[in-house]
Amino acid sequence: MDSVSLHFSKTQGTKSADFIVSTIPISKSEIPVVELDFLQLEKGIKQIKELARKTLKKDIPHHFFDQQLFYRGSQSFNRDRCLQELCHLLANQNIANPDFFDKVLERETLSSTVISEHIAIPHSISDEIDESKIAVFLF
């Protein structure tokens, strides 16, 4: 399993992909697409698991996680401070641009990415990223 940006898939293609998971609509795809809607997250997760079992026969890949991208912060941090710390961490690892924080905040104004009281999946709407990683904020 691998991840690529929309920019990469448009320029390099997705011929070797088994399926695509996207938060934005993708039309005219020759391979299965799961359009992830954060308001119906359980449905999307179920679709991803089904496709993964059928095509990959593996668990969720660990390459999205990097030990250096776990951040222990204070419970006193507000949402913006948590996001700022994670975005700074990603920028320092050359995974995200220095303006990533602003793009994440811009995305949050469209719709909250909060899933539960202590879980959110903040992200930007950008096709400029060549590598997907998950940064984790721990209280």
Backbone hydrogen bonds, N-H to C=O, Kabsch-Sander energy under -0.5 kcal/mol:
donor,donor_aa,acceptor,acceptor_aa,energy
9,S,5,S,-2.5
10,K,6,L,-2.2
11,T,7,H,-1.9
12,Q,8,F,-3.6
13,G,8,F,-0.6
13,G,9,S,-1.1
17,A,14,T,-1.9
20,I,32,P,-2.4
22,S,34,V,-2.6
34,V,20,I,-3.3
35,E,33,V,-0.6
36,L,22,S,-3.2
36,L,34,V,-0.9
37,D,35,E,-0.5
38,F,36,L,-0.6
40,Q,37,D,-1.8
41,L,38,F,-0.6
44,G,40,Q,-1.7
45,I,41,L,-2.8
46,K,42,E,-2.2
47,Q,43,K,-2.1
48,I,44,G,-2.5
49,K,45,I,-2.6
50,E,46,K,-2.2
51,L,47,Q,-2.5
52,A,48,I,-2.8
53,R,49,K,-2.6
54,K,50,E,-2.2
55,T,51,L,-2.9
56,L,52,A,-2.2
57,K,52,A,-2.3
64,F,61,P,-0.5
65,F,62,H,-1.5
66,D,134,I,-0.5
69,L,66,D,-2.7
70,F,67,Q,-1.2
71,Y,69,L,-0.5
71,Y,136,V,-3.4
73,G,71,Y,-0.7
73,G,138,L,-2.9
77,F,74,S,-1.6
82,C,78,N,-2.4
83,L,79,R,-2.6
84,Q,80,D,-2.7
85,E,81,R,-2.3
86,L,82,C,-2.2
87,C,83,L,-2.8
88,H,84,Q,-2.3
89,L,85,E,-2.2
90,L,86,L,-2.4
91,A,87,C,-2.4
92,N,88,H,-2.5
93,Q,89,L,-1.1
94,N,91,A,-1.7
95,I,90,L,-2.7
96,A,90,L,-1.1
100,F,97,N,-2.0
103,K,99,D,-1.6
104,V,100,F,-2.4
105,L,101,F,-2.5
106,E,102,D,-2.1
107,R,103,K,-2.0
108,E,104,V,-2.1
109,T,105,L,-1.2
110,L,106,E,-0.6
110,L,107,R,-1.1
111,S,107,R,-1.3
115,I,119,I,-3.1
116,S,119,I,-2.0
119,I,116,S,-0.8
121,I,113,T,-2.1
126,S,124,S,-0.8
134,I,64,F,-2.9
135,A,133,K,-0.5
136,V,69,L,-2.7
138,L,71,Y,-3.6
138,L,136,V,-0.6
